[in-house]
Amino acid sequence: MARERILVVEDESDLREVLSYNLSREGFHVLAARDGGEGIRTAREKKPDLILLDLMLPDVDGLEVCRRVRQDSSIAGTPIIMVTAKGEETDVVLGLGVGADDYVAKPFSVKELIARVKAVLRRGASAEEEDDRRPLRRGPILIDPARHEVSVDGEPVRFTATEFRLLKFLASRPGRVYERDVLLRRVLGDDAIRVDRNIDVHIRAIRKKLGSHRDLIETVRGVGYKFRDTGS
Ligand code: CA
């Protein structure tokens, strides 16, 4: 498995360092941002697996960061844990419906916080797994994860394990653009990055197998790939 990446958005440098240190020690890859603007930028660039988001930030506050993340289709699904200060109405924060997945109130123990992080990541993973087993239809393509089969225009087509994962990943998220590095990490994991740098080769093979529907996988120049959003 790839190391999960946690983005810590926190303006207090002491707390940012304590969190970064402890999350790294737990095996997470930590990205840090000092304010809301930097937080949003980093989230867009690095596509973290979870965002630990301070509510009170100097420029763009945590609620606004949360809203913007949820509105940006390339990162909208990222789990967010809101960090609130003592005395703030945490129920209100969650009730605002900006889409935080959980919250912790300061002062908190690092141990508690890490437990929350792991719980939220686990929740996300099991929801994704469940989703993953359902057959997925995209226009002429039917992807059946349970049987590991793909059919194009009703005809079964053989895909390698890597091609299958890549096609399923993109087709599950139509319209969302993924950079090559993100695809490698999210679809193939850390090992793949060492042995298999070239995502283009797999994409080429998938397109060939899609035949006349090859343009369902679009190249976004200078960025990466996306599955065409057919609206179906
Ligand atoms: Ca703060």
Boltz pocket constraint, residues with backbone or C-beta under 6 A from the ligand:
constraints:
  - pocket:
      binder: B
      contacts: [[A, 10], [A, 11], [A, 12], [A, 54], [A, 55], [A, 56], [A, 57]]
      max_distance: 6.0
